[in-house]
Amino acid sequence: MRSGTIILTNDDGIHAPGLRAAAERFARAFGEGILAVAPSGQRSAVGHGITLGAPLEVLALPEKELGVPAFSVSGTPADCVKLAIQELCPDRPVLVCAGINAGPNLGTDVFYSGTVSAAIEAAIMGLPGLAISLAGVSPKGYELASELAERLARMILREGMPQNTLLNVNVPPVDAALPGTLRITRLGTRMYKNTYRCAGRRGDARFYELSGEDLDLSGEEGTDAAAVARGEISITPVHLDLTNHAVLASMEEWLR
């Protein structure tokens, strides 16, 4: 079923508890052939940025740190996946698992999320990508999410994944979860009330800090947000093609 390395990564940093939980679970489940390559520090909401024009510092960690071979990278989650596949992996990887993220990645979050972007980079490079996020952070939550990540990884390796496709998975808080309830969903629209706070001044410069709160976590029926709000685990297949095909044909009329 498996003939290559599984790459683990995240956007919370190489020392994040979610990555450690995933590494421990995958090491027990799959044995050898697990490689963790993650940012050296917090990189949440960096999106799909990659580093150009500057060298990336790559540091090998003692295997006792995560229980699997691991590298810390000074760049973004997408950097980590590119480096892992092209330079650090001893063979052609078979899967990239990004997470376990501390916090949900629902709806339009996927455009900002470094975790989801890591799985997107895997799909761009022709590999199955799995992004998994935890809405309510707790030791039991990480345990549930890592168990689910293993289960989905086995399914992907057995069944395969269509080209240019990744899975975006969101696990509700454990105290609200409906055990074993999985929902295949579409992306919803997650709305925020964003506020910029002036954090200080220096000369003519002003410094602003962004904060926000959720306006709507329920979403329309069938969406990832609606499922998580009900305590269900949401699994959303995401495709790289962002084309609005419904509009494509009608726009042809504009040129006539």
Wavefront OBJ file of the C-alpha trace (Angstrom):
o trace
v 0.000 0.000 0.000
v 2.821 2.374 0.867
v 6.200 2.634 -0.840
v 7.493 6.063 0.119
v 7.865 8.701 2.784
v 5.013 10.537 4.489
v 5.860 14.195 5.084
v 4.455 15.978 8.141
v 4.384 19.764 8.315
v 2.397 22.670 9.786
v 2.257 26.460 10.146
v 2.430 26.598 13.956
v 6.115 25.725 14.038
v 8.294 22.655 14.440
v 7.765 22.529 18.227
v 3.952 22.882 18.148
v 1.988 20.244 20.100
v -0.187 19.435 17.094
v 2.813 18.405 14.991
v 4.183 16.368 17.869
v 0.842 14.565 18.244
v 0.755 13.775 14.517
v 4.383 12.599 14.521
v 3.846 10.301 17.500
v 0.717 8.806 15.970
v 2.208 8.290 12.509
v 5.407 6.784 13.947
v 3.352 4.217 15.871
v 1.044 3.518 12.930
v 3.469 3.444 10.024
v 6.876 2.853 11.584
v 9.781 4.224 9.575
v 9.414 6.534 6.606
v 7.957 9.557 8.409
v 9.689 12.918 7.916
v 8.723 16.146 9.688
v 9.697 19.389 7.940
v 8.147 22.493 9.479
v 8.785 26.213 10.012
v 11.193 27.219 12.759
v 8.484 29.370 14.378
v 4.882 30.532 14.140
v 3.773 31.095 10.523
v -0.018 31.148 10.847
v -1.961 33.024 8.149
v 1.057 33.407 5.842
v -0.954 31.861 3.030
v 0.922 30.346 0.119
v 3.975 32.589 0.260
v 7.366 31.205 -0.704
v 10.801 32.643 -0.021
v 12.668 34.196 -2.953
v 15.973 36.041 -3.002
v 17.087 34.875 0.440
v 18.572 31.598 1.695
v 16.525 29.294 3.883
v 18.127 28.015 7.057
v 17.504 24.290 7.478
v 18.364 22.688 10.793
v 18.211 18.958 11.510
v 16.668 18.212 14.905
v 17.647 15.298 17.138
v 15.228 12.462 16.423
v 14.214 12.381 20.093
v 12.547 15.800 19.628
v 9.566 14.418 17.669
v 10.333 10.715 17.508
v 10.869 10.926 13.746
v 13.535 12.547 11.538
v 12.779 16.275 11.552
v 14.009 19.515 10.019
v 13.321 23.092 11.077
v 13.093 25.580 8.189
v 13.281 29.371 8.456
v 10.650 29.844 5.721
v 6.950 29.267 5.142
v 4.900 26.050 5.149
v 4.971 26.018 1.333
v 8.772 26.378 1.493
v 8.874 23.382 3.816
v 6.896 21.175 1.444
v 8.952 22.189 -1.594
v 12.222 21.570 0.253
v 11.025 18.281 1.703
v 9.970 16.903 -1.668
v 12.902 18.181 -3.709
v 15.828 18.060 -1.269
v 15.236 16.460 2.107
v 13.253 13.320 1.288
v 15.345 10.220 0.517
v 12.698 9.010 -1.937
v 9.559 10.170 -3.721
v 7.013 10.964 -0.963
v 3.554 9.446 -1.111
v 1.633 11.938 1.049
v 1.915 15.328 2.739
v -0.042 15.762 5.981
v -0.255 19.332 7.289
v -1.285 19.864 10.903
v -2.580 19.340 13.412
v -3.391 23.048 13.296
v -4.294 24.894 16.496
v -7.584 26.422 15.366
v -10.048 25.777 12.529
v -9.483 26.446 8.837
v -13.027 26.813 7.526
v -14.421 28.353 4.364
v -12.452 31.355 3.166
v -9.767 30.644 5.798
v -8.153 28.380 3.184
v -6.892 31.461 1.318
v -4.930 32.619 4.373
v -3.979 29.386 6.088
v -0.377 28.231 6.008
v -1.539 24.750 6.978
v -3.887 24.452 4.006
v -1.286 26.062 1.750
v 1.163 23.290 2.643
v -1.377 20.717 1.433
v -2.012 22.844 -1.665
v 1.724 22.847 -2.420
v 1.674 19.056 -2.216
v -1.141 18.945 -4.782
v 0.744 21.386 -7.037
v 3.734 19.056 -6.896
v 1.620 16.035 -7.788
v 1.194 14.500 -4.333
v -1.886 13.880 -2.185
v -2.304 16.634 0.398
v -4.131 16.420 3.717
v -4.691 19.464 5.957
v -6.166 18.834 9.376
v -7.204 21.492 11.900
v -8.607 21.403 15.411
v -11.319 23.896 16.359
v -10.979 23.357 20.103
v -7.396 22.859 21.249
v -6.910 20.286 24.031
v -4.879 17.100 24.636
v -7.958 14.971 23.878
v -8.580 17.051 20.778
v -5.083 16.395 19.463
v -5.539 12.705 20.200
v -8.816 12.601 18.244
v -7.382 14.622 15.350
v -4.204 12.527 15.093
v -6.260 9.328 15.074
v -8.393 10.786 12.279
v -5.284 11.909 10.358
v -3.943 8.352 10.455
v -7.290 6.943 9.310
v -7.539 9.375 6.389
v -3.900 8.851 5.439
v -4.541 5.110 5.159
v -7.636 5.755 3.039
v -5.746 8.124 0.718
v -2.863 5.672 0.307
v -5.323 2.866 -0.428
v -7.790 4.693 -2.668
v -5.564 7.384 -4.156
v -6.414 11.050 -4.668
v -7.473 12.797 -7.884
v -4.900 15.106 -9.415
v -4.820 18.698 -8.139
v -6.937 17.806 -5.115
v -6.385 17.961 -1.368
v -8.540 17.266 1.680
v -9.233 20.045 4.182
v -10.350 18.512 7.478
v -11.733 20.336 10.511
v -12.316 18.662 13.865
v -14.772 20.298 16.313
v -13.986 20.790 20.004
v -13.974 17.425 21.733
v -16.609 18.459 24.286
v -18.970 19.300 21.398
v -18.007 16.465 19.060
v -20.400 13.761 17.927
v -18.121 10.689 18.089
v -17.445 9.151 14.699
v -19.648 11.596 12.790
v -17.939 12.532 9.536
v -19.434 14.869 6.952
v -18.241 15.425 3.410
v -18.751 19.154 2.915
v -18.140 22.084 0.632
v -16.290 25.235 1.613
v -18.456 27.828 3.291
v -17.885 31.559 3.791
v -16.422 32.413 7.167
v -17.020 36.023 8.088
v -14.960 38.124 10.487
v -15.264 41.514 12.071
v -11.736 42.808 11.543
v -10.304 45.611 13.634
v -6.987 47.404 13.290
v -5.593 48.688 16.572
v -2.923 51.360 16.602
v -0.073 49.703 18.503
v 2.169 52.741 18.676
v 3.982 55.489 16.830
v 7.594 56.224 16.006
v 8.221 59.528 14.334
v 5.886 59.774 11.351
v 5.246 56.028 11.334
v 2.220 54.392 12.915
v 1.994 50.691 13.735
v -1.250 48.755 13.385
v -2.188 45.355 14.712
v -4.997 43.287 13.203
v -7.478 41.462 15.385
v -10.876 40.002 14.628
v -13.788 37.930 15.813
v -16.071 35.473 14.071
v -19.360 36.890 12.879
v -20.730 33.624 11.536
v -19.545 30.103 12.260
v -22.773 28.327 11.361
v -22.756 28.674 7.591
v -25.194 27.286 5.058
v -26.263 23.674 5.181
v -23.703 21.382 3.577
v -20.737 23.617 4.383
v -17.715 22.885 6.546
v -18.646 25.601 9.056
v -22.162 24.196 9.503
v -20.815 20.698 10.145
v -18.272 21.831 12.747
v -20.895 24.016 14.467
v -23.005 20.848 14.900
v -20.060 18.943 16.378
v -19.324 16.970 13.212
v -15.946 16.394 11.603
v -15.820 18.166 8.251
v -13.912 16.726 5.278
v -13.790 18.996 2.236
v -12.181 17.998 -1.073
v -10.521 21.135 -2.454
v -9.463 21.498 -6.100
v -6.740 23.789 -7.390
v -8.849 25.054 -10.280
v -10.371 28.350 -9.093
v -12.044 29.049 -12.428
v -15.729 29.959 -12.232
v -16.845 27.610 -14.985
v -20.465 28.765 -14.766
v -19.375 32.292 -15.692
v -16.734 31.229 -18.206
v -19.158 30.429 -20.998
v -21.281 33.534 -20.492
v -18.197 35.759 -20.632
v -17.513 34.539 -24.145
v -20.457 36.721 -25.140
v -18.525 39.795 -23.991
v -16.086 39.369 -26.864
v -18.698 39.081 -29.583
l 1 2 3 4 5 6 7 8 9 10 11 12 13 14 15 16 17 18 19 20 21 22 23 24 25 26 27 28 29 30 31 32 33 34 35 36 37 38 39 40 41 42 43 44 45 46 47 48 49 50 51 52 53 54 55 56 57 58 59 60 61 62 63 64 65 66 67 68 69 70 71 72 73 74 75 76 77 78 79 80 81 82 83 84 85 86 87 88 89 90 91 92 93 94 95 96 97 98 99 100 101 102 103 104 105 106 107 108 109 110 111 112 113 114 115 116 117 118 119 120 121 122 123 124 125 126 127 128 129 130 131 132 133 134 135 136 137 138 139 140 141 142 143 144 145 146 147 148 149 150 151 152 153 154 155 156 157 158 159 160 161 162 163 164 165 166 167 168 169 170 171 172 173 174 175 176 177 178 179 180 181 182 183 184 185 186 187 188 189 190 191 192 193 194 195 196 197 198 199 200 201 202 203 204 205 206 207 208 209 210 211 212 213 214 215 216 217 218 219 220 221 222 223 224 225 226 227 228 229 230 231 232 233 234 235 236 237 238 239 240 241 242 243 244 245 246 247 248 249 250 251 252 253 254 255 256
